[in-house]
Amino acid sequence: MAGFVKGDIVVIPIPFSDLSGSKKRPALVLANLPGDDIILCQITSQQSNDTYAIAIDAIDFASGSLPISSNIRPSRIFTADKKIIVRKAETLKESSIVKVSNVFMKLFS
């Protein structure tokens, strides 16, 4: 699979809480680490009370778009093996990547 960069949106299988199966969901690439790991954060179409959530829609993408308006959840970070990535779906515009980076700086300061 091709390399991924910060700002790519990929599709990965997310397991159900009871581990009975999984559903394909989008995730934002935060960092492509050496080796097999990649750092991602959750993207959801659900409204959230999370003060760090960042709303995104079609104008936030350099290429492609998600089918509906969604929220990036910087407070939901995880590491995954690159092998589970089903495909690269979209890429955020640089201005949207900066917005996400600024929220991370706020979150961790």
DRENDO-1510 file (C-alpha; in Angstrom, 1 decimal, always signed):
<recs>
REC; n; res; u; v; w
REC; 1; MET; +0.0; +0.0; +0.0 .
REC; 2; ALA; +1.2; +3.5; -0.8 .
REC; 3; GLY; +2.6; +5.8; +1.8 .
REC; 4; PHE; +0.3; +8.0; +3.9 .
REC; 5; VAL; +0.9; +11.6; +5.0 .
REC; 6; LYS; -0.6; +13.8; +7.7 .
REC; 7; GLY; -4.0; +15.0; +6.5 .
REC; 8; ASP; -4.9; +11.9; +4.6 .
REC; 9; ILE; -8.3; +10.3; +5.5 .
REC; 10; VAL; -8.2; +6.5; +5.4 .
REC; 11; VAL; -10.8; +3.8; +5.8 .
REC; 12; ILE; -10.1; +1.2; +8.5 .
REC; 13; PRO; -12.2; -1.5; +10.2 .
REC; 14; ILE; -13.2; -0.4; +13.7 .
REC; 15; PRO; -14.3; -3.3; +16.0 .
REC; 16; PHE; -17.6; -3.3; +17.7 .
REC; 17; SER; -17.3; -2.8; +21.5 .
REC; 18; ASP; -18.2; -6.5; +22.1 .
REC; 19; LEU; -15.6; -7.6; +19.4 .
REC; 20; SER; -18.3; -9.5; +17.5 .
REC; 21; GLY; -17.4; -7.8; +14.2 .
REC; 22; SER; -16.3; -4.5; +12.7 .
REC; 23; LYS; -17.4; -1.7; +10.5 .
REC; 24; LYS; -15.4; +0.3; +8.0 .
REC; 25; ARG; -14.9; +3.9; +9.2 .
REC; 26; PRO; -12.8; +6.9; +8.2 .
REC; 27; ALA; -9.8; +8.1; +10.3 .
REC; 28; LEU; -7.4; +11.0; +10.0 .
REC; 29; VAL; -3.7; +10.3; +9.5 .
REC; 30; LEU; -1.7; +12.3; +12.1 .
REC; 31; ALA; +1.7; +10.7; +11.6 .
REC; 32; ASN; +3.1; +7.9; +9.4 .
REC; 33; LEU; +5.6; +6.2; +11.7 .
REC; 34; PRO; +8.6; +4.2; +10.5 .
REC; 35; GLY; +7.8; +0.5; +10.3 .
REC; 36; ASP; +4.2; -0.8; +10.4 .
REC; 37; ASP; +2.5; +1.7; +12.7 .
REC; 38; ILE; +0.4; +4.8; +11.9 .
REC; 39; ILE; -1.1; +7.3; +14.3 .
REC; 40; LEU; -4.8; +8.1; +13.5 .
REC; 41; CYS; -7.7; +10.0; +15.1 .
REC; 42; GLN; -11.4; +9.2; +14.9 .
REC; 43; ILE; -13.8; +10.8; +12.5 .
REC; 44; THR; -17.5; +10.5; +13.1 .
REC; 45; SER; -20.7; +11.8; +11.6 .
REC; 46; GLN; -22.3; +11.9; +15.0 .
REC; 47; GLN; -22.7; +15.2; +16.8 .
REC; 48; SER; -20.5; +15.5; +19.9 .
REC; 49; ASN; -20.2; +17.5; +23.0 .
REC; 50; ASP; -16.5; +17.2; +22.7 .
REC; 51; THR; -15.1; +20.7; +22.9 .
REC; 52; TYR; -12.1; +19.7; +20.8 .
REC; 53; ALA; -14.2; +18.2; +17.9 .
REC; 54; ILE; -13.6; +19.9; +14.5 .
REC; 55; ALA; -16.5; +20.0; +12.1 .
REC; 56; ILE; -15.5; +19.2; +8.5 .
REC; 57; ASP; -17.5; +19.2; +5.2 .
REC; 58; ALA; -16.8; +19.3; +1.5 .
REC; 59; ILE; -15.0; +22.7; +1.5 .
REC; 60; ASP; -12.3; +21.2; +3.9 .
REC; 61; PHE; -10.9; +18.7; +1.3 .
REC; 62; ALA; -8.2; +19.1; -1.2 .
REC; 63; SER; -9.4; +15.9; -2.9 .
REC; 64; GLY; -12.5; +13.8; -2.4 .
REC; 65; SER; -15.0; +14.4; +0.4 .
REC; 66; LEU; -16.9; +12.4; +3.0 .
REC; 67; PRO; -20.6; +11.6; +2.1 .
REC; 68; ILE; -21.9; +13.8; +5.0 .
REC; 69; SER; -20.6; +16.5; +7.3 .
REC; 70; SER; -18.4; +14.9; +10.0 .
REC; 71; ASN; -16.3; +15.7; +13.1 .
REC; 72; ILE; -12.6; +15.0; +13.6 .
REC; 73; ARG; -12.1; +14.0; +17.2 .
REC; 74; PRO; -8.6; +14.9; +18.3 .
REC; 75; SER; -9.3; +13.6; +21.8 .
REC; 76; ARG; -9.7; +10.1; +20.2 .
REC; 77; ILE; -6.2; +9.2; +19.1 .
REC; 78; PHE; -5.0; +5.7; +18.4 .
REC; 79; THR; -2.1; +3.7; +16.8 .
REC; 80; ALA; -2.9; +1.1; +14.2 .
REC; 81; ASP; -1.0; -1.3; +11.9 .
REC; 82; LYS; -0.9; +0.1; +8.4 .
REC; 83; LYS; -1.9; -3.3; +7.1 .
REC; 84; ILE; -5.5; -2.8; +8.3 .
REC; 85; ILE; -6.0; +0.3; +6.1 .
REC; 86; VAL; -8.6; -0.6; +3.5 .
REC; 87; ARG; -7.9; +2.5; +1.3 .
REC; 88; LYS; -7.0; +6.1; +1.2 .
REC; 89; ALA; -10.3; +8.0; +0.8 .
REC; 90; GLU; -9.6; +11.8; +0.8 .
REC; 91; THR; -7.1; +14.4; +1.7 .
REC; 92; LEU; -7.7; +17.5; +3.8 .
REC; 93; LYS; -6.7; +21.0; +2.6 .
REC; 94; GLU; -3.6; +22.5; +4.2 .
REC; 95; SER; -5.8; +25.1; +6.0 .
REC; 96; SER; -7.8; +22.3; +7.6 .
REC; 97; ILE; -4.7; +20.4; +8.6 .
REC; 98; VAL; -3.4; +23.6; +10.3 .
REC; 99; LYS; -6.8; +23.9; +12.1 .
REC; 100; VAL; -6.4; +20.3; +13.4 .
REC; 101; SER; -2.8; +20.9; +14.4 .
REC; 102; ASN; -3.8; +24.0; +16.4 .
REC; 103; VAL; -6.5; +22.0; +18.3 .
REC; 104; PHE; -3.8; +19.4; +19.2 .
REC; 105; MET; -1.5; +22.1; +20.5 .
REC; 106; LYS; -4.4; +23.4; +22.7 .
REC; 107; LEU; -5.3; +19.9; +23.8 .
REC; 108; PHE; -1.8; +19.0; +24.9 .
REC; 109; SER; -0.8; +22.4; +26.4 .
</recs>
